[in-house]
Amino acid sequence: DQQVKQNSPSLSVQEGRISILNCDYTNSMFDYFLWYKKYPAEGPTFLISISSIKDKNEDGRFTVFLNKSAKHLSLHIVPSQPGDSAVYFCAASLGRSSGGSYIPTFGRGTSLIVHP
Amino acid sequence: DGGITQSPKYLFRKEGQNVTLSCEQNLNHDAMYWYRQDPGQGLRLIYYSQIVNDFQKGDIAEGYSVSREKKESFPLTVTSAQKNPTAFYLCASSPYTGELFFGEGSRLTVL
């Protein structure tokens, strides 16, 4: 049973437009959320995170929004660039304040293609 | 440069053979992890270790073994008991901030 779900396997966006990647989770105890970016045949790299005490975190072109009541988070990329084309993984974990150990559970990923 | 080194990058194995994937980190992280990636499956946790000489099974530990004799090293052995070992294997480490730092990955193919 998937605890972290990325229901869109792929997303295609025009350069300069906004990319919105979605993620849903089922475990209400999760209190730390992360997004990773992965190119083929490489390891994922950390992109941005958000704690459950916040509902928004921004870093340059990347913004993550968290809706705890809906158990939903999204990653917005504005403006999208061709170099953003990659697989994006959503991950959720229990932090130490919740008695957890930050071991993340990953979604299956969304492949983003940004067309020039 | 600090980072995580996985080797080999590509590995071929005959059925029935054990194979060991190396993972070394010089980030001074306490926690290390092994994940497996299959197409459309995301990243699944095989084993993790939060301290030297201790490790825990993840979601798909069957057919795998690990050791953590040194803080810097967390090798993964894929045994002949693993029925479907062809996959992309990822090692990661963490300083307990929630963020994982991944290696470049090792692709194992069973012939």
Interface residues (C-beta under 8 A of the other chain):
Chain A: Q6 P9 Y32 L34 Y36 A41 E42 G43 P44 T45 F46 S49 F89 S93 G95 R96 S101 Y102 I103 P104 T105 F106 G107 R108 G109
Chain B: I4 Q6 A31 Y33 Y35 G40 Q41 G42 L43 R44 L45 Y48 Q50 F88 L90 A92 S94 Y96 T97 G98 E99 L100 F101 F102 G103 E104 G105 R107
